[in-house]
Amino acid sequence: MTASDFKAELTHVNLLDIRTPREWDDFNLGGFHVSLDTLLGRIDEISKEKNWVIICYNGTQSLIALRLLNAKGFTNIDHLEGGIEAYLSL
């Protein structure tokens, strides 16, 4: 999902923020926070029924998380291309 699309859809999606706790504390947009390194251990906390957009700082880790969740059977997910960095630059 592009940053422009993300901005337009922000109030209609469920955010899955996979940044570190420190990054989350510094700035967050809300949503469900689980750092990438604990994602697989907490996967049962993420509903497969909801539409998720995975966010991170620059889009690299969210793409990794997207691929991991796809492999675990998640289909209603996307990630923010360019991450929060791209969103804030709009």
PDB file with one MODEL, atoms N, CA, C and O in Angstrom:
MODEL        1
ATOM      1  N   MET A   1       0.847  -1.162   0.000  1.00  0.00           N
ATOM      2  CA  MET A   1       0.000   0.000   0.000  1.00  0.00           C
ATOM      3  C   MET A   1       0.899   1.234   0.000  1.00  0.00           C
ATOM      4  O   MET A   1       1.839   1.331   0.789  1.00  0.00           O
ATOM      5  N   THR A   2       0.603   2.156  -0.878  1.00  0.00           N
ATOM      6  CA  THR A   2       1.402   3.376  -0.943  1.00  0.00           C
ATOM      7  C   THR A   2       1.075   4.284   0.241  1.00  0.00           C
ATOM      8  O   THR A   2       0.047   4.115   0.897  1.00  0.00           O
ATOM      9  N   ALA A   3       1.939   5.227   0.501  1.00  0.00           N
ATOM     10  CA  ALA A   3       1.726   6.166   1.597  1.00  0.00           C
ATOM     11  C   ALA A   3       0.462   6.989   1.370  1.00  0.00           C
ATOM     12  O   ALA A   3      -0.264   7.278   2.321  1.00  0.00           O
ATOM     13  N   SER A   4       0.189   7.371   0.121  1.00  0.00           N
ATOM     14  CA  SER A   4      -1.024   8.141  -0.191  1.00  0.00           C
ATOM     15  C   SER A   4      -2.277   7.320   0.081  1.00  0.00           C
ATOM     16  O   SER A   4      -3.237   7.824   0.664  1.00  0.00           O
ATOM     17  N   ASP A   5      -2.274   6.058  -0.338  1.00  0.00           N
ATOM     18  CA  ASP A   5      -3.414   5.178  -0.074  1.00  0.00           C
ATOM     19  C   ASP A   5      -3.574   4.949   1.424  1.00  0.00           C
ATOM     20  O   ASP A   5      -4.689   4.931   1.945  1.00  0.00           O
ATOM     21  N   PHE A   6      -2.461   4.778   2.102  1.00  0.00           N
ATOM     22  CA  PHE A   6      -2.484   4.577   3.547  1.00  0.00           C
ATOM     23  C   PHE A   6      -3.125   5.769   4.248  1.00  0.00           C
ATOM     24  O   PHE A   6      -3.962   5.600   5.135  1.00  0.00           O
ATOM     25  N   LYS A   7      -2.736   6.956   3.853  1.00  0.00           N
ATOM     26  CA  LYS A   7      -3.290   8.167   4.458  1.00  0.00           C
ATOM     27  C   LYS A   7      -4.806   8.212   4.259  1.00  0.00           C
ATOM     28  O   LYS A   7      -5.543   8.579   5.175  1.00  0.00           O
ATOM     29  N   ALA A   8      -5.270   7.842   3.070  1.00  0.00           N
ATOM     30  CA  ALA A   8      -6.700   7.861   2.768  1.00  0.00           C
ATOM     31  C   ALA A   8      -7.466   6.788   3.540  1.00  0.00           C
ATOM     32  O   ALA A   8      -8.631   6.983   3.886  1.00  0.00           O
ATOM     33  N   GLU A   9      -6.816   5.661   3.806  1.00  0.00           N
ATOM     34  CA  GLU A   9      -7.477   4.524   4.449  1.00  0.00           C
ATOM     35  C   GLU A   9      -7.201   4.410   5.944  1.00  0.00           C
ATOM     36  O   GLU A   9      -7.722   3.501   6.590  1.00  0.00           O
ATOM     37  N   LEU A  10      -6.412   5.287   6.498  1.00  0.00           N
ATOM     38  CA  LEU A  10      -5.919   5.157   7.871  1.00  0.00           C
ATOM     39  C   LEU A  10      -7.016   4.866   8.889  1.00  0.00           C
ATOM     40  O   LEU A  10      -6.806   4.061   9.797  1.00  0.00           O
ATOM     41  N   THR A  11      -8.162   5.490   8.764  1.00  0.00           N
ATOM     42  CA  THR A  11      -9.228   5.282   9.747  1.00  0.00           C
ATOM     43  C   THR A  11     -10.033   4.014   9.482  1.00  0.00           C
ATOM     44  O   THR A  11     -10.914   3.669  10.269  1.00  0.00           O
ATOM     45  N   HIS A  12      -9.744   3.319   8.388  1.00  0.00           N
ATOM     46  CA  HIS A  12     -10.527   2.137   8.016  1.00  0.00           C
ATOM     47  C   HIS A  12      -9.747   0.830   8.088  1.00  0.00           C
ATOM     48  O   HIS A  12     -10.275  -0.222   7.728  1.00  0.00           O
ATOM     49  N   VAL A  13      -8.514   0.879   8.540  1.00  0.00           N
ATOM     50  CA  VAL A  13      -7.697  -0.335   8.598  1.00  0.00           C
ATOM     51  C   VAL A  13      -7.222  -0.584  10.024  1.00  0.00           C
ATOM     52  O   VAL A  13      -7.229   0.311  10.869  1.00  0.00           O
ATOM     53  N   ASN A  14      -6.820  -1.791  10.259  1.00  0.00           N
ATOM     54  CA  ASN A  14      -6.210  -2.168  11.532  1.00  0.00           C
ATOM     55  C   ASN A  14      -4.703  -2.111  11.353  1.00  0.00           C
ATOM     56  O   ASN A  14      -4.148  -2.748  10.458  1.00  0.00           O
ATOM     57  N   LEU A  15      -4.056  -1.353  12.202  1.00  0.00           N
ATOM     58  CA  LEU A  15      -2.604  -1.207  12.104  1.00  0.00           C
ATOM     59  C   LEU A  15      -1.901  -2.282  12.912  1.00  0.00           C
ATOM     60  O   LEU A  15      -2.271  -2.567  14.050  1.00  0.00           O
ATOM     61  N   LEU A  16      -0.894  -2.866  12.312  1.00  0.00           N
ATOM     62  CA  LEU A  16      -0.012  -3.801  12.987  1.00  0.00           C
ATOM     63  C   LEU A  16       1.383  -3.187  12.930  1.00  0.00           C
ATOM     64  O   LEU A  16       2.070  -3.260  11.911  1.00  0.00           O
ATOM     65  N   ASP A  17       1.782  -2.585  14.039  1.00  0.00           N
ATOM     66  CA  ASP A  17       3.059  -1.874  14.115  1.00  0.00           C
ATOM     67  C   ASP A  17       4.110  -2.830  14.649  1.00  0.00           C
ATOM     68  O   ASP A  17       4.008  -3.293  15.786  1.00  0.00           O
ATOM     69  N   ILE A  18       5.120  -3.132  13.840  1.00  0.00           N
ATOM     70  CA  ILE A  18       6.123  -4.127  14.219  1.00  0.00           C
ATOM     71  C   ILE A  18       7.466  -3.511  14.615  1.00  0.00           C
ATOM     72  O   ILE A  18       8.479  -4.206  14.683  1.00  0.00           O
ATOM     73  N   ARG A  19       7.465  -2.217  14.873  1.00  0.00           N
ATOM     74  CA  ARG A  19       8.711  -1.565  15.269  1.00  0.00           C
ATOM     75  C   ARG A  19       9.094  -1.951  16.698  1.00  0.00           C
ATOM     76  O   ARG A  19       8.321  -2.595  17.407  1.00  0.00           O
ATOM     77  N   THR A  20      10.275  -1.554  17.099  1.00  0.00           N
ATOM     78  CA  THR A  20      10.750  -1.846  18.443  1.00  0.00           C
ATOM     79  C   THR A  20       9.934  -1.053  19.468  1.00  0.00           C
ATOM     80  O   THR A  20       9.310  -0.051  19.120  1.00  0.00           O
ATOM     81  N   PRO A  21       9.938  -1.494  20.720  1.00  0.00           N
ATOM     82  CA  PRO A  21       9.221  -0.730  21.745  1.00  0.00           C
ATOM     83  C   PRO A  21       9.693   0.726  21.845  1.00  0.00           C
ATOM     84  O   PRO A  21       8.886   1.626  22.079  1.00  0.00           O
ATOM     85  N   ARG A  22      10.971   0.952  21.671  1.00  0.00           N
ATOM     86  CA  ARG A  22      11.490   2.327  21.738  1.00  0.00           C
ATOM     87  C   ARG A  22      10.923   3.180  20.604  1.00  0.00           C
ATOM     88  O   ARG A  22      10.507   4.317  20.827  1.00  0.00           O
ATOM     89  N   GLU A  23      10.906   2.629  19.382  1.00  0.00           N
ATOM     90  CA  GLU A  23      10.342   3.355  18.248  1.00  0.00           C
ATOM     91  C   GLU A  23       8.858   3.641  18.479  1.00  0.00           C
ATOM     92  O   GLU A  23       8.373   4.728  18.167  1.00  0.00           O
ATOM     93  N   TRP A  24       8.148   2.668  19.021  1.00  0.00           N
ATOM     94  CA  TRP A  24       6.724   2.814  19.333  1.00  0.00           C
ATOM     95  C   TRP A  24       6.520   3.931  20.348  1.00  0.00           C
ATOM     96  O   TRP A  24       5.625   4.761  20.186  1.00  0.00           O
ATOM     97  N   ASP A  25       7.348   3.958  21.398  1.00  0.00           N
ATOM     98  CA  ASP A  25       7.233   4.990  22.428  1.00  0.00           C
ATOM     99  C   ASP A  25       7.523   6.377  21.870  1.00  0.00           C
ATOM    100  O   ASP A  25       6.910   7.358  22.292  1.00  0.00           O
ATOM    101  N   ASP A  26       8.451   6.465  20.926  1.00  0.00           N
ATOM    102  CA  ASP A  26       8.817   7.756  20.341  1.00  0.00           C
ATOM    103  C   ASP A  26       7.700   8.337  19.479  1.00  0.00           C
ATOM    104  O   ASP A  26       7.466   9.546  19.486  1.00  0.00           O
ATOM    105  N   PHE A  27       7.011   7.470  18.736  1.00  0.00           N
ATOM    106  CA  PHE A  27       5.936   7.927  17.845  1.00  0.00           C
ATOM    107  C   PHE A  27       5.101   6.723  17.439  1.00  0.00           C
ATOM    108  O   PHE A  27       5.635   5.706  16.998  1.00  0.00           O
ATOM    109  N   ASN A  28       3.791   6.845  17.589  1.00  0.00           N
ATOM    110  CA  ASN A  28       2.943   5.770  17.102  1.00  0.00           C
ATOM    111  C   ASN A  28       1.630   6.315  16.581  1.00  0.00           C
ATOM    112  O   ASN A  28       1.186   7.398  16.961  1.00  0.00           O
ATOM    113  N   LEU A  29       1.030   5.546  15.713  1.00  0.00           N
ATOM    114  CA  LEU A  29      -0.255   5.892  15.112  1.00  0.00           C
ATOM    115  C   LEU A  29      -1.385   5.071  15.721  1.00  0.00           C
ATOM    116  O   LEU A  29      -2.505   5.079  15.211  1.00  0.00           O
ATOM    117  N   GLY A  30      -1.097   4.366  16.805  1.00  0.00           N
ATOM    118  CA  GLY A  30      -2.089   3.490  17.410  1.00  0.00           C
ATOM    119  C   GLY A  30      -1.981   2.105  16.813  1.00  0.00           C
ATOM    120  O   GLY A  30      -0.955   1.750  16.233  1.00  0.00           O
ATOM    121  N   GLY A  31      -3.024   1.331  16.951  1.00  0.00           N
ATOM    122  CA  GLY A  31      -3.027  -0.018  16.423  1.00  0.00           C
ATOM    123  C   GLY A  31      -2.443  -1.016  17.394  1.00  0.00           C
ATOM    124  O   GLY A  31      -2.245  -0.721  18.573  1.00  0.00           O
ATOM    125  N   PHE A  32      -2.174  -2.190  16.884  1.00  0.00           N
ATOM    126  CA  PHE A  32      -1.617  -3.284  17.677  1.00  0.00           C
ATOM    127  C   PHE A  32      -0.111  -3.279  17.497  1.00  0.00           C
ATOM    128  O   PHE A  32       0.391  -3.292  16.373  1.00  0.00           O
ATOM    129  N   HIS A  33       0.605  -3.261  18.612  1.00  0.00           N
ATOM    130  CA  HIS A  33       2.063  -3.228  18.551  1.00  0.00           C
ATOM    131  C   HIS A  33       2.637  -4.577  18.955  1.00  0.00           C
ATOM    132  O   HIS A  33       2.343  -5.097  20.031  1.00  0.00           O
ATOM    133  N   VAL A  34       3.448  -5.126  18.090  1.00  0.00           N
ATOM    134  CA  VAL A  34       4.222  -6.329  18.378  1.00  0.00           C
ATOM    135  C   VAL A  34       5.503  -6.219  17.563  1.00  0.00           C
ATOM    136  O   VAL A  34       5.457  -6.136  16.335  1.00  0.00           O
ATOM    137  N   SER A  35       6.634  -6.217  18.235  1.00  0.00           N
ATOM    138  CA  SER A  35       7.893  -6.059  17.497  1.00  0.00           C
ATOM    139  C   SER A  35       8.146  -7.279  16.614  1.00  0.00           C
ATOM    140  O   SER A  35       7.707  -8.387  16.925  1.00  0.00           O
ATOM    141  N   LEU A  36       8.851  -7.062  15.524  1.00  0.00           N
ATOM    142  CA  LEU A  36       9.103  -8.120  14.547  1.00  0.00           C
ATOM    143  C   LEU A  36       9.741  -9.345  15.200  1.00  0.00           C
ATOM    144  O   LEU A  36       9.413 -10.475  14.836  1.00  0.00           O
ATOM    145  N   ASP A  37      10.636  -9.141  16.148  1.00  0.00           N
ATOM    146  CA  ASP A  37      11.326 -10.275  16.758  1.00  0.00           C
ATOM    147  C   ASP A  37      10.427 -11.130  17.645  1.00  0.00           C
ATOM    148  O   ASP A  37      10.813 -12.240  18.013  1.00  0.00           O
ATOM    149  N   THR A  38       9.240 -10.644  17.999  1.00  0.00           N
ATOM    150  CA  THR A  38       8.304 -11.443  18.794  1.00  0.00           C
ATOM    151  C   THR A  38       7.037 -11.816  18.011  1.00  0.00           C
ATOM    152  O   THR A  38       6.120 -12.429  18.557  1.00  0.00           O
ATOM    153  N   LEU A  39       6.999 -11.443  16.743  1.00  0.00           N
ATOM    154  CA  LEU A  39       5.796 -11.626  15.925  1.00  0.00           C
ATOM    155  C   LEU A  39       5.312 -13.072  15.895  1.00  0.00           C
ATOM    156  O   LEU A  39       4.140 -13.329  16.170  1.00  0.00           O
ATOM    157  N   LEU A  40       6.174 -14.009  15.572  1.00  0.00           N
ATOM    158  CA  LEU A  40       5.741 -15.402  15.453  1.00  0.00           C
ATOM    159  C   LEU A  40       5.290 -15.975  16.790  1.00  0.00           C
ATOM    160  O   LEU A  40       4.398 -16.823  16.821  1.00  0.00           O
ATOM    161  N   GLY A  41       5.876 -15.538  17.880  1.00  0.00           N
ATOM    162  CA  GLY A  41       5.470 -15.996  19.206  1.00  0.00           C
ATOM    163  C   GLY A  41       4.126 -15.438  19.653  1.00  0.00           C
ATOM    164  O   GLY A  41       3.485 -15.985  20.550  1.00  0.00           O
ATOM    165  N   ARG A  42       3.706 -14.353  19.027  1.00  0.00           N
ATOM    166  CA  ARG A  42       2.443 -13.708  19.397  1.00  0.00           C
ATOM    167  C   ARG A  42       1.409 -13.755  18.274  1.00  0.00           C
ATOM    168  O   ARG A  42       0.422 -13.021  18.304  1.00  0.00           O
ATOM    169  N   ILE A  43       1.635 -14.609  17.298  1.00  0.00           N
ATOM    170  CA  ILE A  43       0.778 -14.649  16.116  1.00  0.00           C
ATOM    171  C   ILE A  43      -0.680 -14.957  16.460  1.00  0.00           C
ATOM    172  O   ILE A  43      -1.587 -14.521  15.751  1.00  0.00           O
ATOM    173  N   ASP A  44      -0.910 -15.698  17.533  1.00  0.00           N
ATOM    174  CA  ASP A  44      -2.280 -16.035  17.921  1.00  0.00           C
ATOM    175  C   ASP A  44      -3.072 -14.812  18.383  1.00  0.00           C
ATOM    176  O   ASP A  44      -4.298 -14.876  18.477  1.00  0.00           O
ATOM    177  N   GLU A  45      -2.404 -13.719  18.667  1.00  0.00           N
ATOM    178  CA  GLU A  45      -3.070 -12.489  19.087  1.00  0.00           C
ATOM    179  C   GLU A  45      -3.563 -11.651  17.899  1.00  0.00           C
ATOM    180  O   GLU A  45      -4.241 -10.640  18.085  1.00  0.00           O
ATOM    181  N   ILE A  46      -3.226 -12.071  16.704  1.00  0.00           N
ATOM    182  CA  ILE A  46      -3.570 -11.321  15.493  1.00  0.00           C
ATOM    183  C   ILE A  46      -4.683 -12.058  14.754  1.00  0.00           C
ATOM    184  O   ILE A  46      -4.501 -13.195  14.318  1.00  0.00           O
ATOM    185  N   SER A  47      -5.812 -11.417  14.619  1.00  0.00           N
ATOM    186  CA  SER A  47      -6.968 -12.043  13.975  1.00  0.00           C
ATOM    187  C   SER A  47      -6.779 -12.144  12.464  1.00  0.00           C
ATOM    188  O   SER A  47      -6.421 -11.171  11.801  1.00  0.00           O
ATOM    189  N   LYS A  48      -7.025 -13.331  11.940  1.00  0.00           N
ATOM    190  CA  LYS A  48      -6.973 -13.528  10.492  1.00  0.00           C
ATOM    191  C   LYS A  48      -8.207 -12.947   9.815  1.00  0.00           C
ATOM    192  O   LYS A  48      -8.230 -12.802   8.593  1.00  0.00           O
ATOM    193  N   GLU A  49      -9.219 -12.618  10.583  1.00  0.00           N
ATOM    194  CA  GLU A  49     -10.472 -12.106  10.034  1.00  0.00           C
ATOM    195  C   GLU A  49     -10.411 -10.606   9.724  1.00  0.00           C
ATOM    196  O   GLU A  49     -11.187 -10.111   8.906  1.00  0.00           O
ATOM    197  N   LYS A  50      -9.506  -9.893  10.363  1.00  0.00           N
ATOM    198  CA  LYS A  50      -9.406  -8.446  10.178  1.00  0.00           C
ATOM    199  C   LYS A  50      -8.501  -8.107   8.996  1.00  0.00           C
ATOM    200  O   LYS A  50      -7.645  -8.898   8.601  1.00  0.00           O
ATOM    201  N   ASN A  51      -8.708  -6.919   8.445  1.00  0.00           N
ATOM    202  CA  ASN A  51      -7.813  -6.375   7.418  1.00  0.00           C
ATOM    203  C   ASN A  51      -6.700  -5.615   8.126  1.00  0.00           C
ATOM    204  O   ASN A  51      -6.970  -4.678   8.877  1.00  0.00           O
ATOM    205  N   TRP A  52      -5.480  -6.001   7.899  1.00  0.00           N
ATOM    206  CA  TRP A  52      -4.324  -5.395   8.563  1.00  0.00           C
ATOM    207  C   TRP A  52      -3.435  -4.671   7.560  1.00  0.00           C
ATOM    208  O   TRP A  52      -3.294  -5.083   6.408  1.00  0.00           O
ATOM    209  N   VAL A  53      -2.839  -3.575   8.038  1.00  0.00           N
ATOM    210  CA  VAL A  53      -1.742  -2.935   7.333  1.00  0.00           C
ATOM    211  C   VAL A  53      -0.563  -2.936   8.297  1.00  0.00           C
ATOM    212  O   VAL A  53      -0.644  -2.381   9.392  1.00  0.00           O
ATOM    213  N   ILE A  54       0.518  -3.558   7.884  1.00  0.00           N
ATOM    214  CA  ILE A  54       1.712  -3.669   8.718  1.00  0.00           C
ATOM    215  C   ILE A  54       2.573  -2.439   8.478  1.00  0.00           C
ATOM    216  O   ILE A  54       2.820  -2.052   7.336  1.00  0.00           O
ATOM    217  N   ILE A  55       3.028  -1.830   9.571  1.00  0.00           N
ATOM    218  CA  ILE A  55       3.864  -0.643   9.436  1.00  0.00           C
ATOM    219  C   ILE A  55       5.168  -0.806  10.214  1.00  0.00           C
ATOM    220  O   ILE A  55       5.226  -1.463  11.253  1.00  0.00           O
ATOM    221  N   CYS A  56       6.201  -0.184   9.671  1.00  0.00           N
ATOM    222  CA  CYS A  56       7.496  -0.085  10.331  1.00  0.00           C
ATOM    223  C   CYS A  56       8.084   1.268   9.933  1.00  0.00           C
ATOM    224  O   CYS A  56       7.374   2.112   9.384  1.00  0.00           O
ATOM    225  N   TYR A  57       9.348   1.479  10.198  1.00  0.00           N
ATOM    226  CA  TYR A  57       9.930   2.787   9.921  1.00  0.00           C
ATOM    227  C   TYR A  57      10.079   3.069   8.428  1.00  0.00           C
ATOM    228  O   TYR A  57       9.660   4.126   7.956  1.00  0.00           O
ATOM    229  N   ASN A  58      10.680   2.124   7.669  1.00  0.00           N
ATOM    230  CA  ASN A  58      10.939   2.414   6.255  1.00  0.00           C
ATOM    231  C   ASN A  58      10.379   1.379   5.280  1.00  0.00           C
ATOM    232  O   ASN A  58      10.671   1.445   4.086  1.00  0.00           O
ATOM    233  N   GLY A  59       9.590   0.438   5.758  1.00  0.00           N
ATOM    234  CA  GLY A  59       8.935  -0.535   4.900  1.00  0.00           C
ATOM    235  C   GLY A  59       9.666  -1.852   4.724  1.00  0.00           C
ATOM    236  O   GLY A  59       9.085  -2.802   4.199  1.00  0.00           O
ATOM    237  N   THR A  60      10.907  -1.940   5.139  1.00  0.00           N
ATOM    238  CA  THR A  60      11.680  -3.163   4.961  1.00  0.00           C
ATOM    239  C   THR A  60      11.192  -4.278   5.887  1.00  0.00           C
ATOM    240  O   THR A  60      10.908  -5.387   5.433  1.00  0.00           O
ATOM    241  N   GLN A  61      11.099  -3.984   7.170  1.00  0.00           N
ATOM    242  CA  GLN A  61      10.671  -5.007   8.123  1.00  0.00           C
ATOM    243  C   GLN A  61       9.200  -5.364   7.953  1.00  0.00           C
ATOM    244  O   GLN A  61       8.812  -6.508   8.188  1.00  0.00           O
ATOM    245  N   SER A  62       8.376  -4.399   7.546  1.00  0.00           N
ATOM    246  CA  SER A  62       6.963  -4.716   7.341  1.00  0.00           C
ATOM    247  C   SER A  62       6.784  -5.676   6.162  1.00  0.00           C
ATOM    248  O   SER A  62       5.866  -6.496   6.169  1.00  0.00           O
ATOM    249  N   LEU A  63       7.641  -5.582   5.162  1.00  0.00           N
ATOM    250  CA  LEU A  63       7.591  -6.519   4.041  1.00  0.00           C
ATOM    251  C   LEU A  63       7.977  -7.921   4.504  1.00  0.00           C
ATOM    252  O   LEU A  63       7.372  -8.904   4.075  1.00  0.00           O
ATOM    253  N   ILE A  64       8.964  -8.019   5.363  1.00  0.00           N
ATOM    254  CA  ILE A  64       9.345  -9.312   5.942  1.00  0.00           C
ATOM    255  C   ILE A  64       8.182  -9.890   6.737  1.00  0.00           C
ATOM    256  O   ILE A  64       7.858 -11.069   6.602  1.00  0.00           O
ATOM    257  N   ALA A  65       7.555  -9.060   7.565  1.00  0.00           N
ATOM    258  CA  ALA A  65       6.416  -9.510   8.372  1.00  0.00           C
ATOM    259  C   ALA A  65       5.255  -9.941   7.477  1.00  0.00           C
ATOM    260  O   ALA A  65       4.585 -10.933   7.764  1.00  0.00           O
ATOM    261  N   LEU A  66       5.020  -9.209   6.409  1.00  0.00           N
ATOM    262  CA  LEU A  66       3.961  -9.557   5.463  1.00  0.00           C
ATOM    263  C   LEU A  66       4.188 -10.958   4.900  1.00  0.00           C
ATOM    264  O   LEU A  66       3.263 -11.767   4.831  1.00  0.00           O
ATOM    265  N   ARG A  67       5.402 -11.227   4.506  1.00  0.00           N
ATOM    266  CA  ARG A  67       5.725 -12.546   3.945  1.00  0.00           C
ATOM    267  C   ARG A  67       5.581 -13.654   4.985  1.00  0.00           C
ATOM    268  O   ARG A  67       5.106 -14.747   4.674  1.00  0.00           O
ATOM    269  N   LEU A  68       5.996 -13.367   6.228  1.00  0.00           N
ATOM    270  CA  LEU A  68       5.844 -14.349   7.304  1.00  0.00           C
ATOM    271  C   LEU A  68       4.368 -14.652   7.560  1.00  0.00           C
ATOM    272  O   LEU A  68       3.977 -15.813   7.678  1.00  0.00           O
ATOM    273  N   LEU A  69       3.562 -13.609   7.642  1.00  0.00           N
ATOM    274  CA  LEU A  69       2.144 -13.801   7.923  1.00  0.00           C
ATOM    275  C   LEU A  69       1.427 -14.464   6.743  1.00  0.00           C
ATOM    276  O   LEU A  69       0.524 -15.274   6.953  1.00  0.00           O
ATOM    277  N   ASN A  70       1.807 -14.138   5.530  1.00  0.00           N
ATOM    278  CA  ASN A  70       1.246 -14.832   4.363  1.00  0.00           C
ATOM    279  C   ASN A  70       1.537 -16.330   4.449  1.00  0.00           C
ATOM    280  O   ASN A  70       0.671 -17.155   4.159  1.00  0.00           O
ATOM    281  N   ALA A  71       2.745 -16.669   4.845  1.00  0.00           N
ATOM    282  CA  ALA A  71       3.138 -18.072   4.965  1.00  0.00           C
ATOM    283  C   ALA A  71       2.348 -18.785   6.066  1.00  0.00           C
ATOM    284  O   ALA A  71       2.202 -20.007   6.038  1.00  0.00           O
ATOM    285  N   LYS A  72       1.844 -18.026   7.026  1.00  0.00           N
ATOM    286  CA  LYS A  72       1.044 -18.584   8.126  1.00  0.00           C
ATOM    287  C   LYS A  72      -0.450 -18.534   7.833  1.00  0.00           C
ATOM    288  O   LYS A  72      -1.260 -18.811   8.718  1.00  0.00           O
ATOM    289  N   GLY A  73      -0.825 -18.187   6.615  1.00  0.00           N
ATOM    290  CA  GLY A  73      -2.212 -18.244   6.215  1.00  0.00           C
ATOM    291  C   GLY A  73      -2.997 -16.948   6.286  1.00  0.00           C
ATOM    292  O   GLY A  73      -4.212 -16.957   6.088  1.00  0.00           O
ATOM    293  N   PHE A  74      -2.339 -15.839   6.563  1.00  0.00           N
ATOM    294  CA  PHE A  74      -3.021 -14.548   6.584  1.00  0.00           C
ATOM    295  C   PHE A  74      -3.207 -14.061   5.149  1.00  0.00           C
ATOM    296  O   PHE A  74      -2.275 -14.101   4.346  1.00  0.00           O
ATOM    297  N   THR A  75      -4.410 -13.605   4.836  1.00  0.00           N
ATOM    298  CA  THR A  75      -4.687 -13.145   3.482  1.00  0.00           C
ATOM    299  C   THR A  75      -5.159 -11.694   3.436  1.00  0.00           C
ATOM    300  O   THR A  75      -5.040 -11.049   2.394  1.00  0.00           O
ATOM    301  N   ASN A  76      -5.684 -11.172   4.523  1.00  0.00           N
ATOM    302  CA  ASN A  76      -6.211  -9.804   4.558  1.00  0.00           C
ATOM    303  C   ASN A  76      -5.172  -8.839   5.099  1.00  0.00           C
ATOM    304  O   ASN A  76      -5.442  -8.086   6.035  1.00  0.00           O
ATOM    305  N   ILE A  77      -3.977  -8.860   4.507  1.00  0.00           N
ATOM    306  CA  ILE A  77      -2.904  -8.009   5.014  1.00  0.00           C
ATOM    307  C   ILE A  77      -2.188  -7.307   3.863  1.00  0.00           C
ATOM    308  O   ILE A  77      -2.165  -7.773   2.724  1.00  0.00           O
ATOM    309  N   ASP A  78      -1.616  -6.184   4.213  1.00  0.00           N
ATOM    310  CA  ASP A  78      -0.792  -5.413   3.296  1.00  0.00           C
ATOM    311  C   ASP A  78       0.273  -4.737   4.152  1.00  0.00           C
ATOM    312  O   ASP A  78       0.244  -4.851   5.377  1.00  0.00           O
ATOM    313  N   HIS A  79       1.193  -4.049   3.532  1.00  0.00           N
ATOM    314  CA  HIS A  79       2.178  -3.301   4.310  1.00  0.00           C
ATOM    315  C   HIS A  79       2.325  -1.910   3.703  1.00  0.00           C
ATOM    316  O   HIS A  79       2.025  -1.686   2.531  1.00  0.00           O
ATOM    317  N   LEU A  80       2.787  -1.002   4.521  1.00  0.00           N
ATOM    318  CA  LEU A  80       2.982   0.383   4.103  1.00  0.00           C
ATOM    319  C   LEU A  80       4.327   0.497   3.398  1.00  0.00           C
ATOM    320  O   LEU A  80       5.379   0.412   4.032  1.00  0.00           O
ATOM    321  N   GLU A  81       4.285   0.689   2.091  1.00  0.00           N
ATOM    322  CA  GLU A  81       5.510   0.850   1.304  1.00  0.00           C
ATOM    323  C   GLU A  81       6.222   2.130   1.726  1.00  0.00           C
ATOM    324  O   GLU A  81       5.627   3.208   1.738  1.00  0.00           O
ATOM    325  N   GLY A  82       7.483   2.004   2.067  1.00  0.00           N
ATOM    326  CA  GLY A  82       8.251   3.156   2.511  1.00  0.00           C
ATOM    327  C   GLY A  82       8.070   3.470   3.978  1.00  0.00           C
ATOM    328  O   GLY A  82       8.741   4.352   4.515  1.00  0.00           O
ATOM    329  N   GLY A  83       7.168   2.755   4.632  1.00  0.00           N
ATOM    330  CA  GLY A  83       6.967   2.878   6.070  1.00  0.00           C
ATOM    331  C   GLY A  83       6.459   4.241   6.531  1.00  0.00           C
ATOM    332  O   GLY A  83       5.992   5.065   5.745  1.00  0.00           O
ATOM    333  N   ILE A  84       6.573   4.433   7.830  1.00  0.00           N
ATOM    334  CA  ILE A  84       6.140   5.687   8.437  1.00  0.00           C
ATOM    335  C   ILE A  84       6.919   6.868   7.858  1.00  0.00           C
ATOM    336  O   ILE A  84       6.406   7.983   7.764  1.00  0.00           O
ATOM    337  N   GLU A  85       8.145   6.606   7.481  1.00  0.00           N
ATOM    338  CA  GLU A  85       8.974   7.649   6.870  1.00  0.00           C
ATOM    339  C   GLU A  85       8.282   8.218   5.624  1.00  0.00           C
ATOM    340  O   GLU A  85       8.236   9.435   5.447  1.00  0.00           O
ATOM    341  N   ALA A  86       7.749   7.353   4.766  1.00  0.00           N
ATOM    342  CA  ALA A  86       7.051   7.813   3.552  1.00  0.00           C
ATOM    343  C   ALA A  86       5.757   8.532   3.907  1.00  0.00           C
ATOM    344  O   ALA A  86       5.425   9.550   3.300  1.00  0.00           O
ATOM    345  N   TYR A  87       5.028   8.009   4.881  1.00  0.00           N
ATOM    346  CA  TYR A  87       3.771   8.615   5.301  1.00  0.00           C
ATOM    347  C   TYR A  87       3.996  10.031   5.837  1.00  0.00           C
ATOM    348  O   TYR A  87       3.249  10.951   5.504  1.00  0.00           O
ATOM    349  N   LEU A  88       5.019  10.200   6.660  1.00  0.00           N
ATOM    350  CA  LEU A  88       5.295  11.517   7.252  1.00  0.00           C
ATOM    351  C   LEU A  88       5.830  12.515   6.243  1.00  0.00           C
ATOM    352  O   LEU A  88       5.795  13.722   6.484  1.00  0.00           O
ATOM    353  N   SER A  89       6.325  12.024   5.113  1.00  0.00           N
ATOM    354  CA  SER A  89       6.877  12.932   4.106  1.00  0.00           C
ATOM    355  C   SER A  89       5.800  13.479   3.160  1.00  0.00           C
ATOM    356  O   SER A  89       6.092  14.326   2.317  1.00  0.00           O
ATOM    357  N   LEU A  90       4.573  13.004   3.295  1.00  0.00           N
ATOM    358  CA  LEU A  90       3.486  13.499   2.416  1.00  0.00           C
ATOM    359  C   LEU A  90       3.173  14.953   2.708  1.00  0.00           C
ATOM    360  O   LEU A  90       2.294  15.535   2.073  1.00  0.00           O
TER     361      LEU A  90
ENDMDL
END
